[in-house]
Amino acid sequence: MRRRLPIELDSYLLRRIRRRHYHAGVTIGHGAVIGTPAPVKDVEPYTIVGGNPARPIRKRFGDAEIAMLLELAWWDCRIDRLSAAMPLLTSADIADLSAFWQNN
């Protein structure tokens, strides 16, 4: 039976990760970035990991912004709402994106 690597949404794998790089029960959090095909442990949401073995390098956003992004769960929204929010989705202004989501 093949193991599956649970990769949550909005994550990026910069290189191919093979089954030998992870163990059963490992989860790649929302918005995580995996930079190398190296042994991977659980990766917190919006964390960049790299090296061999893979280690956290830094978080993509501050803790408050990560909490906002996880609450928004923009990947579950309708396409028309995503289209309206596209300028904010492609910016680094998480607070404005959160305000848009709450008002629309």
Secondary structure as UniProt FT lines:
FT   TURN            9..10
FT   STRAND          12..13
FT   HELIX           19..21
FT   TURN            24..25
FT   TURN            30..31
FT   STRAND          33..34
FT   TURN            45..46
FT   STRAND          47..50
FT   TURN            51..54
FT   STRAND          55..59
FT   HELIX           63..72
FT   HELIX           74..76
FT   HELIX           79..89
FT   HELIX           94..103
//
